[in-house]
């Protein structure tokens, strides 16, 4: 949420837009009830500790981000922006040092429930304990 500069009241990202410049809504796990289905939804797939000298030395987080849009083109456009924003990011946040972010894969999809094209982009975040 922080990297995508999401406004916690509106859910709009300040740095993620579609090809028309419309800011995208970003949600954790599911789209808020009553809101448009065109959105970006992220979820934590796994959190794996890596032990160093019998203590947790770092954590690896795999995060999956689904982009729902009206067309395949728009879904891919927003997914490409996500990759440019997140891939290779490193820094500190909330007192934790994040070593790097790896872009893992992109999967094209079609959501039958929403009847919308989607693109799923997966990332790996690694931080010190």
C-alpha positions as CSV (number, residue, x, y, z in Angstrom):
1,X,0.0,0.0,0.0
2,X,2.8,2.4,0.8
3,X,4.8,1.8,-2.4
4,X,1.7,2.4,-4.5
5,X,0.9,5.5,-2.4
6,X,-2.7,4.3,-1.7
7,X,-5.1,6.8,0.0
8,X,-6.6,4.7,2.9
9,X,-9.9,6.6,2.7
10,X,-10.5,6.3,-1.1
11,X,-8.3,3.3,-2.0
12,X,-6.9,5.3,-4.9
13,X,-3.2,4.9,-5.8
14,X,-1.4,8.2,-6.4
15,X,1.1,6.5,-8.8
16,X,-0.8,3.8,-10.6
17,X,-3.1,4.7,-13.4
18,X,-4.7,3.2,-16.5
19,X,-3.8,4.3,-20.1
20,X,-6.3,7.2,-19.8
21,X,-4.7,8.5,-16.6
22,X,-7.4,7.3,-14.3
23,X,-6.0,6.4,-10.9
24,X,-6.5,2.8,-9.9
25,X,-8.2,1.5,-6.7
26,X,-6.0,-0.9,-4.7
27,X,-7.4,-3.4,-2.3
28,X,-6.1,-6.1,0.0
29,X,-7.6,-9.5,-0.6
30,X,-10.9,-8.4,-2.1
31,X,-12.7,-5.5,-3.7
32,X,-14.8,-3.4,-1.3
33,X,-18.5,-4.2,-1.5
34,X,-20.3,-1.7,-3.8
35,X,-17.1,-0.5,-5.5
36,X,-16.3,-0.9,-9.2
37,X,-14.8,-4.2,-10.2
38,X,-12.0,-2.5,-12.2
39,X,-9.3,-2.5,-9.6
40,X,-6.0,-3.9,-8.3
41,X,-6.1,-6.5,-5.6
42,X,-3.1,-7.8,-3.7
43,X,-2.7,-10.7,-1.3
44,X,0.1,-12.3,0.6
45,X,0.7,-15.8,-0.8
46,X,3.4,-16.9,1.6
47,X,5.8,-15.7,4.3
48,X,8.9,-17.8,4.7
49,X,11.6,-17.3,7.3
50,X,15.3,-18.0,6.5
51,X,17.3,-19.0,9.5
52,X,20.8,-17.8,10.2
53,X,22.6,-19.2,13.2
54,X,19.4,-20.7,14.5
55,X,17.5,-17.5,14.5
56,X,15.3,-15.9,11.9
57,X,17.6,-13.7,9.8
58,X,15.2,-12.6,7.1
59,X,11.8,-13.1,5.8
60,X,10.7,-13.7,2.2
61,X,7.2,-12.6,1.3
62,X,5.5,-13.7,-2.0
63,X,2.8,-11.3,-3.0
64,X,0.3,-11.8,-5.8
65,X,-1.4,-8.8,-7.4
66,X,-4.4,-9.2,-9.6
67,X,-5.3,-6.4,-12.0
68,X,-9.0,-6.4,-13.2
69,X,-9.9,-4.1,-16.1
70,X,-12.4,-3.7,-18.8
71,X,-10.0,-4.9,-21.6
72,X,-7.0,-7.1,-21.9
73,X,-5.0,-4.1,-23.0
74,X,-5.9,-2.1,-19.9
75,X,-5.1,-5.0,-17.6
76,X,-1.7,-5.4,-19.1
77,X,-1.0,-1.7,-19.1
78,X,-1.6,-1.4,-15.4
79,X,0.3,-4.7,-14.7
80,X,3.3,-3.2,-16.6
81,X,3.1,-0.1,-14.4
82,X,3.1,-2.3,-11.3
83,X,6.3,-4.0,-12.5
84,X,8.0,-0.7,-13.1
85,X,7.1,0.6,-9.7
86,X,7.9,-2.5,-7.6
87,X,10.6,-4.4,-9.4
88,X,14.0,-3.9,-7.7
89,X,12.6,-1.7,-5.0
90,X,14.7,-1.6,-1.8
91,X,14.6,0.6,1.2
92,X,13.3,1.0,4.8
93,X,9.7,1.1,5.9
94,X,8.3,0.9,9.4
95,X,11.7,0.3,11.0
96,X,12.4,-2.7,8.7
97,X,15.1,-2.9,6.0
98,X,13.8,-4.3,2.8
99,X,16.7,-5.7,0.7
100,X,15.0,-6.1,-2.7
101,X,11.9,-6.9,-4.6
102,X,11.9,-9.5,-7.4
103,X,9.4,-9.6,-10.1
104,X,8.5,-13.4,-10.4
105,X,5.9,-13.8,-13.1
106,X,2.9,-12.5,-15.0
107,X,-0.1,-14.7,-15.8
108,X,-3.0,-13.7,-18.0
109,X,-6.4,-14.6,-16.7
110,X,-10.1,-14.1,-17.2
111,X,-12.3,-13.7,-14.1
112,X,-15.6,-15.4,-14.8
113,X,-17.3,-14.0,-11.7
114,X,-16.6,-10.4,-12.7
115,X,-16.7,-11.2,-16.4
116,X,-13.5,-9.2,-16.8
117,X,-10.0,-9.8,-18.2
118,X,-7.3,-9.8,-15.6
119,X,-3.5,-10.1,-15.3
120,X,-1.8,-11.5,-12.2
121,X,1.6,-10.3,-11.3
122,X,3.7,-12.0,-8.6
123,X,6.5,-10.4,-6.6
124,X,8.9,-11.6,-3.9
125,X,9.9,-9.1,-1.1
126,X,12.8,-9.9,1.2
127,X,13.6,-8.1,4.5
128,X,15.9,-8.4,7.4
129,X,14.3,-9.6,10.7
